[in-house]
């Protein structure tokens, strides 16, 4: 991690907890009843389930996770990372490793209540990982309609 950029607070705990597979750090900044969503899984209910999902990801993939951007203010935040991944370590929810690799830019869209993350939504900006998982048989959510701030 570059030492010239200083990351603090909720964004630091979310990024470093994810990047270094230290999700126990999230117990300070994530609500126990958090709801997680991603292109690969919907309605991950509760902090232990979200932590287990991340641990399974780290067990299955050889990873380097770079921080691209972060912002937390008030009741919303965002942490954007570039996943440099290779699936060669272990099965991932039944998907056997085949050595496929790629990069995926992902933003964690965070909603906070009283300073704790209550919603953790992964938004993909590139699709290497999502397409790989789908091609290997992982069912992807469709027709998702998250709550809108403004309906257009």
Secondary structure, DSSP 8 states (H G I E B T S, - for coil): --SSS---HHHHHHHHHHHTT-GGGGGGTEEEEEEEE-SS-S-EESHHHHHHHHHHHHHHSEEEEEEEEEEEETTEEEEEEEEEEE--SS-BTTB-----EEEEEEEEEEEEETTEEEEEEEEESS-HHHHHHHHTT-----S-----SS--
